[in-house]
């Protein structure tokens, strides 16, 4: 099977990196992760000045390179690969960032392994990528076409009100049961 896996929020801990960045720059956390109700972090921040500051910091060199790995993620990517699946990281870049794409590839090399650099797809439209599954924390993925993949919505506090979300453990079970 072709298994597509989002990076930010699923494999790389974007939320923890964002909160660490805010603390380091004195940005008040208007909404803690546990209180967030929407996927888009900026949708929770009402002050336009802080929104702009946060966007600038996300676009600054080092933000994506400094993200930590989500527990279970890397182990599961390698487990699926050893089981014979075609596992691809499928991530959207910040389009106005000069360093985002390069930092994502460097992050993959450092945390997942050099063999996964070739397995990293950077695209603004994930519907154009063929696959059997896409594990992604964004609930409303839209694009140019109807995707071929089944969306497995990764469980995160901001999508807790959506009925069908999956943890890494549940995603492994779904993939395993799809093989049989």
Beta strands, then each sheet from edge to edge (+ up, - down):
strand 1: 2-5
strand 2: 86-91
strand 3: 120-122
strand 4: 133-136
strand 5: 150-154
strand 6: 165-166
sheet 1: 3+ 2+ 1+ 4+ 5+ 6+
end
